[in-house]
Amino acid sequence: MRKSSDRAYIYVKNCGNNIEKEDLPKIWDKFYKIDKSRNRSLGGTGLGLAITKNILMLHKSDFGVENFNGGVAFYFSLELSKEARIEKLKVLT
């Protein structure tokens, strides 16, 4: 987790294969699956990240996905409460 002046950023890292660069912006689309075979045994309907995207947009969140050496990192932000922002200012002064 990382804090900015008014937001908290949460990161979730997966270890494993990277997502192809051309697939990164598409993974948030409804029914999009990286597995082109559409094999049900590999799971998923392609709705999870689309639903997540809509929830995060309703919360005015910054969000995304990035490849790193050895895996993939998803991130999103949430606005800090007024109390948390005041507390952070007290710590900085």
N, C-alpha and C positions, 0 to 999 in steps of 0.2 A: 504494500500500500504506500502511496505517496500523497502528500497534501500540498495543495497550492493555497493561495490566499483565500479562496472561497469554495474550493472543491476538494474532494477526496478521490484519488484514482486507485482503482483496484485492478490488479493484474492476476490472471490465471494462466499458468504455463503448462503445456502438454509436452512431454518428451516423446519424440518419435519423428515421423516423416514431416517435412515441410509441406505446405500447401503451394501448389504451382502458382506463380506470380499472376497469371491470367485468371485464376480461380478466386483469388483473394477478394476482389470487389463483388463477386457473384454469390458468395456463400451466404449473404444476407437475404437473397431472393427466395420467395416462396417456392418450394418443391425442388430447389437446386440441390443436387447431390454431386459430390466430387467423384464418387464411383459411377462411372458412365454406364455400367452394366445394369444399373437399377436392381441389383440382386437384393431381394428382401432378407436373405440370410445375413447380410452385412448390417442390417438394421436401418432404422430411421425412415422418415417420410419426407425429410427436407423442410420441415416446418419449424423446428426448434429455434434456429437462429433468426428466422423471419419474425417469429413471435417475440423473441428477445429484443430484436431491433425496434419493433413497435413500442414495446414497454419502455425501452431506454429513450426513445424519441419523445414519448409522453412526459418523461422526467427531465427533458432538455439535457440529456447526458451526452458527453463526448464518448465515443466508443470506437473500437476497431480491432484489427488483428494484424500481427506481425510475425514473420518467420524469424527465428534465431538459430544459431548453430546448435542443432540437436533437437529442435522442436518448434512449437508455435505458441505465441503468447496472445491471449485475448485480454482486452482491457475495457473498462468503462469508468465513468465518473459520476459522482453524486454531489449535489450542492450541500455544503456544510450548513448546519443550522446557524441561526444568528448567534446563539450562545457559544457555539464552537468557534465562530469567527472572532468574537469578542475575546474569548479565552486565548486564542492564538495571538491576538494583538497584545494582550497583557504579557505573554511570554516573550515577545519580540522587544518590548520596551524595557 
